[in-house]
Amino acid sequence: MASSTASEVFIQGITRDGRTFRPSDWAERLAGVMSSFRPGGAQPGSHLNYSPWCIPTNIDGVKCVIVNRELRAYEPMAWDFVINFAKDNNLKVSEGKFEK
């Protein structure tokens, strides 16, 4: 699924059969669960903002979560959690580098 050369994985809020994934705040919920996984580890108050390794966003009108591949090296179980979330919910996943 994810090659070792891509720096980020995009979990899209669209199922493989083309339906919009619900609930509508799924991306924020997933990123919120991952908020403590960050460079240098969790700090006091870090639960109040998203991890730089797992960021919810909206790309072309589609809710997405951008997962940085560095998460895999830092905490493999957290990486497996987000990747398995996408698989379990039949979500589209792509890879690359987010360009602003």
N, C-alpha and C positions, 0 to 999 in steps of 0.2 A: 504494500500500500504506500508507504512513505519511504522515499529514497534517502540515502544518507547525505546527499548533496544539498537538498532543500533546507533552508534555515527555519522555515515556518510551515505549519500545517494549518489549513483553514477548514474548520468544521462549519458547514453551512446549514442554515435552518430550513433546508428543503430536503425532503425524503427522496430516496432514489426513484420513487414512483411519481415524483413531482408535486407532492402535497406540502403545504407550509406546516412546519413543525410547531406544535403547541405544547405548553403554554407560551404565550407571546413573550414572556420574560425569561425564557430558558437560558439565553446566552448570559444574562446578568447573574442568574442563579448558579450556573456552572462556574463562571469566573469568580463569583463570591466564595464558593467552596474551595477554590484553588488559591485564594488570596494570601494564605500564609506561606506558600511556596514562592520564594523570591531569593535573589542573590543575597548572601549573608544571613539567610534564615529569617524567621519571623521576628519582628521587633514590636515593642509596645505600640499599639494603635495601628499596626499594619493590616489588621482585619478591616480597617475602615476604607481601604482603597485596593484596587485590583493589583495582582501580581504583574510585573512586566513580562512574565512568561505566559500569561493566559489572559487575553484582553478581549472583552466583548466589543463588537463594532457592527456597523451596518455598511455593507458593500453593495452598491447598485440596488438598494431597497431590500436586501436580504440580510436578516440577522445572521451574524457569524461570530465565531470565537477564533481568534488567532492564537495558536499555541506555538511558542518558540521551542525549537528542538533542544535548547539547553536544559529544559526541564527534564528531559529524558536522562541526561547525565547526572543531574543534581538529585533527582528523586524518581527512580524508575517506576515505583508503584503509583505515583501521581500521574506520570505520563500514561501508564496503562489505564488508569481510571478514565482520563479524558478520551483516549482513543477507543476504549471499550464503550464509553457512553455513546460515541458516534456510531459504532458498529451495532450496539444493542437497539438503537433507535432508528437504524437504517438511514442515517444522514449522509449527505454527500460530503466527501472530504477531498480537498485538493492540496497542493503544496506549492511552495515558492517563497517569494519575498514580498511583503506588503510594501507597496509604493504609495506614498501620500500624494 
